[in-house]
Amino acid sequence: MSVRRMQPDDYPMVAERVDAWSGGRFLGVALPRSFLQHFADTSLLLLEDTQPVGVLVGFRSQTSAEIAYIHYVSISRACRRRGLGRTLFSHFFDLAGSMGCTEVHSIASPVSSSLIAFHRQIGFEVVDGGGFAHGIAVFADYAGPGQHRVLFRKRLAAVPTPTLAG
């Protein structure tokens, strides 16, 4: 397994793979080409040999520099339950920490019980959004009318500041 940063030229292959991994439900609006053009430095491609098996698109918040945000993650259906999501998230946590971020945020639909469980397993906490749906705290209408979302936050360990001589 290897992880590398995505490049804008990866977009056609990523879109095709994510479409296949999602059973043909890929929505370009969720992962437009512009994300790889503008967030390539913080978006990751997981390879098994030379074949893509996972993607993570994330970025540092432009309004809160201490926060990094995971926008999109997808893993090949054939490769799930092997720790690949954990690998991608771990690499992103390291990347975010190296940029000075102290928190990582992510969201999920309240009906995505497996995704909610995954976030909790890797140390995310659910942020109280003032609403409640499907047995969990949500931000009502977060993604549009009737589109409630669970907001997750993971605090990163402090990255020591190097001491410079002189």
C-alpha positions in Angstrom: 0.0 0.0 0.0 1.1 3.5 -0.7 -0.5 6.9 -0.2 0.2 9.9 -2.4 -1.2 13.3 -2.9 -3.7 13.5 -5.8 -3.0 15.6 -8.9 -5.6 17.4 -11.0 -4.8 15.0 -13.9 -6.1 12.2 -11.6 -9.6 13.4 -11.9 -11.0 11.3 -14.8 -9.6 8.1 -13.2 -10.8 9.1 -9.7 -14.3 10.0 -11.0 -14.5 6.6 -12.8 -13.3 4.6 -9.8 -15.5 6.4 -7.3 -18.5 5.8 -9.6 -17.7 2.1 -9.8 -17.1 1.9 -6.0 -20.4 3.5 -5.2 -22.4 1.3 -7.5 -23.0 4.0 -10.1 -24.2 6.6 -7.6 -21.2 9.0 -8.1 -22.4 12.6 -8.0 -20.0 15.0 -9.6 -21.5 17.8 -7.5 -20.0 16.1 -4.4 -16.6 15.8 -6.0 -16.1 18.2 -8.9 -12.8 18.5 -10.7 -12.2 21.9 -9.0 -11.5 20.0 -5.7 -8.4 18.3 -7.2 -7.3 21.6 -8.9 -7.5 23.6 -5.7 -7.0 21.0 -2.9 -4.5 18.6 -4.5 -2.0 19.2 -1.7 -4.4 17.9 0.9 -6.2 15.2 -1.1 -4.9 11.6 -1.0 -4.9 8.6 -3.3 -4.4 5.1 -1.8 -2.8 2.6 -4.1 -2.4 -1.1 -3.9 0.4 -1.9 -6.2 -0.4 0.7 -8.9 -4.2 0.4 -8.6 -6.3 3.1 -6.8 -8.3 1.6 -4.0 -9.2 4.7 -2.0 -9.5 8.5 -2.1 -9.8 11.2 0.5 -10.4 14.8 -0.4 -9.7 17.3 2.4 -8.5 20.8 2.9 -7.5 23.3 5.5 -10.3 25.7 6.5 -9.9 29.1 4.9 -11.9 30.8 7.8 -10.4 28.8 10.7 -6.8 27.9 10.0 -6.7 25.5 13.0 -9.3 23.3 11.4 -8.9 20.8 8.5 -12.0 19.3 6.9 -12.5 15.9 5.3 -15.0 16.5 2.4 -15.1 13.1 0.6 -13.8 9.6 1.2 -14.4 6.5 -0.9 -12.9 3.0 -0.7 -13.1 0.3 -3.3 -15.9 -2.1 -2.4 -13.6 -5.1 -2.9 -11.1 -3.6 -0.4 -13.4 -2.6 2.5 -13.0 -3.9 6.0 -9.2 -4.0 5.6 -8.3 -0.8 7.5 -7.8 1.3 4.3 -10.1 4.1 5.5 -8.2 4.2 8.7 -5.0 4.5 6.7 -6.3 7.4 4.7 -7.6 9.3 7.7 -4.4 8.7 9.6 -2.3 10.2 6.7 -4.7 13.1 6.6 -4.4 13.7 10.4 -0.6 13.8 10.0 -0.9 16.2 7.1 -3.3 18.5 8.9 -1.1 18.5 12.0 1.9 19.4 9.9 0.0 22.4 8.7 -0.7 23.5 12.3 -4.3 22.3 12.4 -5.5 21.2 15.9 -8.8 19.8 14.8 -10.3 17.8 11.9 -14.0 18.0 11.0 -16.1 15.7 8.9 -19.9 15.1 8.3 -22.1 12.2 7.6 -25.8 11.6 7.0 -27.6 10.4 10.2 -28.7 7.3 8.4 -25.1 6.2 7.6 -24.7 4.1 10.7 -21.5 2.4 9.5 -19.9 5.7 8.7 -20.9 7.1 12.1 -19.5 4.0 13.8 -16.2 4.3 11.8 -15.7 8.0 12.8 -16.3 7.1 16.5 -13.8 4.2 16.3 -11.0 6.4 15.0 -11.5 9.0 17.7 -14.0 11.5 16.3 -16.6 13.0 18.7 -20.1 14.0 17.6 -20.7 17.8 17.9 -24.0 18.8 19.3 -25.8 20.6 16.5 -29.0 21.4 18.4 -31.1 18.8 16.6 -31.7 15.0 16.8 -32.5 12.4 14.1 -32.1 8.7 13.8 -30.8 8.5 17.4 -28.0 10.9 17.0 -27.2 14.7 17.4 -27.5 16.5 14.1 -27.3 20.0 12.5 -30.8 20.4 11.0 -30.8 21.3 7.3 -27.0 21.4 7.2 -26.9 20.3 3.6 -30.1 21.9 2.5 -33.8 21.7 3.6 -34.4 18.3 5.3 -30.8 17.3 4.8 -29.6 16.9 8.4 -25.9 16.0 9.0 -23.9 14.7 11.9 -20.8 16.8 12.5 -17.7 15.1 13.8 -14.7 16.7 15.4 -11.3 15.1 16.2 -8.8 17.0 18.2 -5.2 16.3 17.0 -2.3 15.9 19.3 -0.1 19.0 19.6 2.8 19.0 17.2 5.8 20.2 19.0 7.3 23.4 17.7 11.0 22.9 16.9 13.5 24.9 19.0 15.9 26.8 16.7 19.4 27.5 17.8 20.9 30.9 17.7 
